[in-house]
């Protein structure tokens, strides 16, 4: 096999090897490698068929992207993440090839593909370990932390960087100066490293902020939103002029559970109620824990009376606890029909809820 073919095959192997290590496989290693081998043969025949076309080296680079098609069927990753990993892997392999060519041609002053292959192989032995480690660690962390739109912008940015690598490799190094190309390669590597490190820090800080926000606006015991979150959300809905129902809930006989079974079992009871209620609300509103055994639901649908009428039955059906569900007293107020502020809505719903609880107590006594 000619040295130039060895160089191209090694670049292809490193790309596929890196992607294989960094992506979640659908099938066994043996089956995945077998299908990749068939793809390599197919794309190799495509290269032979296109052998009469000018610009073979550049075309060979773009033929490599044909592997994105089978990779999407062999791995569980979505196309955008697979494309991001492929682009990063391809940038790595072309930068290594560029450095090898610059060393042999620019520093040693010879044009020998065999020497380029040896130098390239040596650099791959050192760099591939760190690239795979970076992709599996920080790079995947960045992709997971970015919103979908920003993730696709990252693909576009990676594409621009990839074309910069192509220009350096097949434009600057081949046509201008290998030494200038070497300087450009290391400058581009520095830019890529700084860019992705900056993205990593941004995503890391964003996750920390989201964690702090979750602590500030959610109840640690039940996972429901807390009192602060309720007032912020209600004020937001009022400012937007959006109609909603504020439903106040107070668990029946909760004190008896704490007295008979202890506070740990009481906490589990609260958790079970919260999970069942959030499932009942689903996408129709938000759920909040006010304090102790008191909860509030912001319900945005118009069928609030039907929702409340069937509420206890739905909770009984999904309540997962060794203690049977003892019931809940409910009252609600509507914005803007009943009140026009969070405090007044809560006060009215609370008043109606206690009337309901009083009627229940009178019936059982």
C-alpha positions as CSV (number, residue, x, y, z in Angstrom):
1,X,0.0,0.0,0.0
2,X,1.4,3.5,-0.9
3,X,2.3,5.8,1.9
4,X,-0.3,8.3,0.8
5,X,-3.0,5.7,1.1
6,X,-1.6,4.7,4.6
7,X,-1.9,8.3,5.6
8,X,-5.5,8.6,4.5
9,X,-6.4,5.2,6.0
10,X,-4.9,6.2,9.4
11,X,-6.9,9.4,9.4
12,X,-10.1,7.5,8.6
13,X,-9.3,4.9,11.3
14,X,-8.6,7.6,14.0
15,X,-11.9,9.3,13.1
16,X,-14.0,6.2,13.3
17,X,-12.1,4.9,16.4
18,X,-12.6,8.2,18.3
19,X,-16.3,8.3,17.3
20,X,-16.8,4.7,18.3
21,X,-15.3,5.3,21.8
22,X,-17.3,8.5,22.4
23,X,-20.7,7.4,21.2
24,X,-23.3,5.1,22.7
25,X,-23.5,1.9,20.7
26,X,-26.8,0.3,19.6
27,X,-25.2,-3.1,18.9
28,X,-22.3,-5.2,20.1
29,X,-18.7,-4.1,19.3
30,X,-18.2,-6.9,16.8
31,X,-21.4,-6.1,14.8
32,X,-20.7,-2.4,14.9
33,X,-17.1,-2.9,13.6
34,X,-18.4,-5.3,10.9
35,X,-20.8,-2.7,9.5
36,X,-18.2,0.1,9.7
37,X,-15.8,-2.2,7.8
38,X,-18.4,-2.6,5.0
39,X,-18.9,1.2,4.9
40,X,-15.1,1.7,4.6
41,X,-15.0,-0.7,1.6
42,X,-18.0,1.1,0.0
43,X,-16.5,4.5,0.4
44,X,-13.2,3.2,-0.8
45,X,-14.8,2.0,-4.1
46,X,-16.4,5.4,-4.3
47,X,-12.9,6.9,-4.1
48,X,-11.7,4.7,-6.9
49,X,-14.7,5.7,-9.1
50,X,-13.9,9.4,-8.5
51,X,-10.2,8.9,-9.1
52,X,-10.2,10.9,-12.3
53,X,-11.5,14.1,-10.7
54,X,-9.1,16.9,-9.7
55,X,-8.5,17.8,-6.0
56,X,-8.5,14.2,-4.7
57,X,-7.2,15.1,-1.3
58,X,-9.9,17.6,-0.6
59,X,-12.6,15.3,-2.0
60,X,-11.3,12.5,0.3
61,X,-11.9,14.8,3.3
62,X,-15.6,15.4,2.3
63,X,-16.1,11.7,1.5
64,X,-15.3,11.1,5.1
65,X,-18.6,12.8,6.1
66,X,-20.5,10.1,4.3
67,X,-19.8,8.0,7.4
68,X,-22.3,10.2,9.3
69,X,-25.1,8.3,7.5
70,X,-24.2,4.8,8.8
71,X,-23.0,6.2,12.1
72,X,-26.5,7.5,12.9
73,X,-27.9,4.0,12.4
74,X,-25.2,2.3,14.4
75,X,-25.1,4.6,17.5
76,X,-27.8,6.0,19.8
77,X,-26.7,9.6,19.5
78,X,-28.9,12.2,17.8
79,X,-27.6,13.6,14.5
80,X,-26.4,16.9,16.0
81,X,-24.3,15.3,18.7
82,X,-22.9,12.7,16.2
83,X,-22.1,15.5,13.8
84,X,-20.4,17.5,16.6
85,X,-18.3,14.6,17.6
86,X,-17.4,13.8,14.0
87,X,-16.4,17.4,13.3
88,X,-14.2,17.6,16.4
89,X,-12.6,14.2,15.6
90,X,-12.0,15.3,12.0
91,X,-10.4,18.6,13.1
92,X,-8.1,16.6,15.3
93,X,-7.0,14.2,12.6
94,X,-6.5,16.9,10.0
95,X,-4.5,19.1,12.4
96,X,-2.3,16.2,13.2
97,X,-1.8,15.6,9.5
98,X,-1.0,19.3,9.0
99,X,1.6,19.2,11.8
100,X,3.2,16.1,10.3
101,X,3.4,17.7,6.8
102,X,4.8,20.9,8.2
103,X,7.5,19.1,10.2
104,X,8.6,16.9,7.3
105,X,8.4,19.5,4.5
106,X,8.9,22.8,6.4
107,X,11.5,21.8,9.1
108,X,13.2,18.8,7.5
109,X,13.0,20.1,4.0
110,X,11.9,16.9,2.3
111,X,8.8,15.7,0.6
112,X,8.4,12.1,1.7
113,X,5.0,10.6,2.4
114,X,6.6,7.7,4.3
115,X,8.1,10.2,6.8
116,X,4.8,12.1,7.0
117,X,3.1,8.8,7.9
118,X,5.7,8.0,10.6
119,X,5.5,11.5,12.2
120,X,1.7,11.5,11.9
121,X,1.4,8.1,13.6
122,X,3.7,9.3,16.5
123,X,1.5,12.4,17.1
124,X,-1.7,10.3,16.9
125,X,-0.3,7.9,19.6
126,X,0.1,10.9,22.0
127,X,-2.8,13.1,21.1
128,X,-5.7,10.6,20.5
129,X,-5.8,9.6,24.2
130,X,-6.3,13.2,25.3
131,X,-8.8,14.0,22.5
132,X,-11.0,11.0,23.5
133,X,-10.8,11.9,27.1
134,X,-11.8,15.5,26.3
135,X,-14.7,14.5,24.1
136,X,-16.1,11.9,26.7
137,X,-15.7,14.5,29.5
138,X,-15.8,18.2,28.8
139,X,-17.1,18.1,25.1
140,X,-20.1,15.9,25.9
141,X,-20.8,18.0,29.0
142,X,-20.9,21.1,26.8
143,X,-23.3,19.4,24.3
144,X,-25.6,18.2,27.1
145,X,-25.6,21.6,28.8
146,X,-26.4,23.8,25.8
147,X,-29.9,24.4,24.6
148,X,-30.8,22.9,21.3
149,X,-30.5,26.2,19.4
150,X,-27.1,27.0,20.8
151,X,-26.0,23.4,20.2
152,X,-26.7,23.8,16.5
153,X,-24.9,27.1,16.5
154,X,-21.9,25.2,18.0
155,X,-22.1,22.8,15.0
156,X,-22.0,25.8,12.7
157,X,-19.0,27.2,14.6
158,X,-17.3,23.8,14.5
159,X,-17.9,23.8,10.7
160,X,-16.2,27.2,10.3
161,X,-13.2,26.0,12.4
162,X,-13.1,22.8,10.2
163,X,-12.9,24.9,7.0
164,X,-10.1,26.9,8.6
165,X,-8.2,23.7,9.2
166,X,-8.9,22.7,5.5
167,X,-7.6,26.0,4.3
168,X,-4.5,25.8,6.3
169,X,-3.9,22.1,5.3
170,X,-4.6,22.3,1.5
171,X,-4.1,26.1,0.9
172,X,-1.5,27.6,3.1
173,X,0.8,24.6,3.7
174,X,0.6,23.3,0.1
175,X,0.7,26.7,-1.8
176,X,2.4,29.2,0.5
177,X,4.7,28.0,3.3
178,X,4.9,24.9,5.4
179,X,6.5,26.9,8.2
180,X,3.9,29.6,8.1
181,X,1.3,26.8,8.1
182,X,2.8,25.2,11.2
183,X,2.5,28.6,13.1
184,X,-1.1,28.9,11.8
185,X,-1.9,25.3,13.0
186,X,-0.7,25.9,16.5
187,X,-2.5,29.3,16.6
188,X,-5.7,27.6,15.5
189,X,-5.2,24.8,18.1
190,X,-4.9,27.5,20.8
191,X,-8.1,29.2,19.6
192,X,-10.0,25.9,19.6
193,X,-8.8,24.9,23.1
194,X,-9.6,28.4,24.5
195,X,-13.0,28.4,22.8
196,X,-14.1,25.0,24.1
197,X,-12.7,25.7,27.5
198,X,-14.7,28.9,27.7
199,X,-17.8,27.0,26.6
200,X,-17.2,24.4,29.3
201,X,-16.9,27.1,32.0
202,X,-20.0,28.8,30.8
203,X,-22.1,25.6,30.8
204,X,-20.6,24.7,34.2
205,X,-21.6,28.0,35.7
206,X,-25.0,27.8,34.1
207,X,-25.6,24.4,35.7
208,X,-24.5,25.8,39.1
209,X,-26.9,28.7,38.7
210,X,-29.7,26.4,37.8
211,X,-29.0,24.2,40.8
212,X,-29.0,27.3,43.1
213,X,-32.3,28.4,41.4
214,X,-33.8,25.0,42.0
215,X,-32.8,25.2,45.7
216,X,-34.2,28.7,46.0
217,X,-37.5,28.0,44.3
218,X,-38.3,24.4,45.2
219,X,-39.3,22.5,48.3
220,X,-36.4,20.2,49.4
221,X,-38.7,17.5,50.8
222,X,-41.3,17.0,48.1
223,X,-39.7,18.5,45.0
224,X,-42.7,20.8,44.5
225,X,-42.2,24.5,44.0
226,X,-42.1,26.6,47.2
227,X,-43.8,29.7,48.5
228,X,-41.3,32.1,46.9
229,X,-41.8,30.5,43.5
230,X,-45.6,30.7,44.0
231,X,-45.6,34.5,44.5
232,X,-43.2,35.0,41.5
233,X,-45.3,32.9,39.2
234,X,-48.7,34.4,40.3
235,X,-47.3,38.0,39.8
236,X,-46.0,37.0,36.4
237,X,-49.4,35.6,35.3
238,X,-51.2,38.7,36.6
239,X,-48.8,41.0,34.7
240,X,-49.5,39.0,31.6
241,X,-53.2,39.2,32.1
242,X,-53.6,35.4,32.0
243,X,-56.7,33.9,33.7
244,X,-56.0,31.1,36.2
245,X,-57.4,29.4,39.3
246,X,-55.5,29.3,42.6
247,X,-56.5,26.1,44.4
248,X,-55.6,25.8,48.1
249,X,-55.2,22.3,49.6
250,X,-54.9,21.1,53.2
251,X,-54.4,17.4,53.9
252,X,-57.0,15.8,56.2
253,X,-55.9,14.2,59.5
254,X,-52.2,14.6,58.6
255,X,-51.4,15.3,62.3
256,X,-52.7,11.8,63.2
257,X,-50.2,10.2,60.7
258,X,-47.3,12.0,62.4
259,X,-48.6,11.0,65.9
260,X,-49.2,7.4,65.0
261,X,-46.3,6.6,62.6
262,X,-43.7,9.2,63.2
263,X,-42.4,12.2,61.2
264,X,-40.4,10.0,58.7
265,X,-43.6,8.3,57.6
266,X,-45.3,11.6,57.5
267,X,-42.7,12.9,55.2
268,X,-43.2,9.9,52.9
269,X,-47.0,10.6,53.0
270,X,-46.3,14.2,51.9
271,X,-44.1,12.9,49.1
272,X,-46.7,10.5,47.9
273,X,-49.3,13.2,47.8
274,X,-47.1,15.6,45.9
275,X,-46.2,13.0,43.3
276,X,-49.8,12.0,42.8
277,X,-50.9,15.7,42.6
278,X,-48.2,16.6,40.1
279,X,-49.3,13.7,37.9
280,X,-53.0,14.8,38.2
281,X,-52.1,18.4,37.2
282,X,-49.8,17.3,34.4
283,X,-49.4,20.1,31.9
284,X,-52.4,22.1,33.2
285,X,-50.6,24.1,35.9
286,X,-48.0,24.2,38.7
287,X,-47.9,22.7,42.2
288,X,-46.5,24.4,45.3
289,X,-45.9,23.5,48.9
290,X,-46.8,26.4,51.2
291,X,-45.9,24.9,54.6
292,X,-46.4,21.6,56.5
293,X,-49.4,19.9,55.0
294,X,-50.7,22.9,53.0
295,X,-50.3,23.1,49.2
296,X,-51.4,25.3,46.4
297,X,-52.0,24.5,42.8
298,X,-52.1,27.1,39.9
299,X,-54.7,25.5,37.5
300,X,-55.0,27.2,34.1
301,X,-57.8,25.1,32.6
302,X,-61.5,26.3,32.7
303,X,-62.9,23.0,34.1
304,X,-61.7,23.7,37.6
305,X,-64.9,22.5,39.3
306,X,-64.7,19.1,37.5
307,X,-61.0,18.9,38.4
308,X,-61.7,19.5,42.1
309,X,-64.7,17.1,42.1
310,X,-62.6,14.2,40.7
311,X,-59.4,15.2,42.5
312,X,-59.5,12.9,45.5
313,X,-60.5,9.9,43.3
314,X,-57.5,10.5,41.1
315,X,-55.2,10.8,44.1
316,X,-56.5,7.6,45.6
317,X,-55.8,5.8,42.2
318,X,-52.2,6.9,42.1
319,X,-51.3,7.2,45.8
320,X,-48.3,5.0,46.5
321,X,-47.9,4.6,50.2
322,X,-48.4,2.0,52.9
323,X,-50.8,4.4,54.6
324,X,-54.1,4.9,52.7
325,X,-54.9,8.4,51.5
326,X,-57.0,10.2,54.1
327,X,-58.4,13.0,51.9
328,X,-57.8,16.7,51.3
329,X,-59.8,19.8,51.8
330,X,-59.9,22.2,48.9
331,X,-60.9,25.8,48.1
332,X,-60.1,28.0,45.1
333,X,-60.3,31.5,43.8
334,X,-60.1,32.7,40.2
335,X,-58.1,35.5,38.7
336,X,-59.4,38.0,37.6
337,X,-63.0,37.2,38.6
338,X,-62.5,36.9,42.4
339,X,-59.3,38.9,43.2
340,X,-56.5,40.8,41.5
341,X,-53.5,40.1,43.7
342,X,-51.6,37.0,45.0
343,X,-52.3,37.8,48.6
344,X,-56.1,38.2,48.1
345,X,-56.4,35.1,45.9
346,X,-54.6,33.0,48.6
347,X,-56.7,34.5,51.4
348,X,-60.0,33.8,49.6
349,X,-59.0,30.2,48.5
350,X,-57.8,29.6,52.1
351,X,-61.1,30.8,53.6
352,X,-63.1,28.5,51.3
353,X,-60.8,25.6,52.0
354,X,-61.4,25.9,55.8
355,X,-65.1,26.0,55.3
356,X,-64.8,22.7,53.4
357,X,-62.7,21.3,56.1
358,X,-65.1,22.4,58.8
359,X,-68.0,20.8,57.0
360,X,-66.0,17.5,56.7
361,X,-65.3,17.6,60.5
362,X,-68.9,18.2,61.3
363,X,-70.0,15.2,59.2
364,X,-67.6,12.9,60.9
365,X,-68.3,14.1,64.5
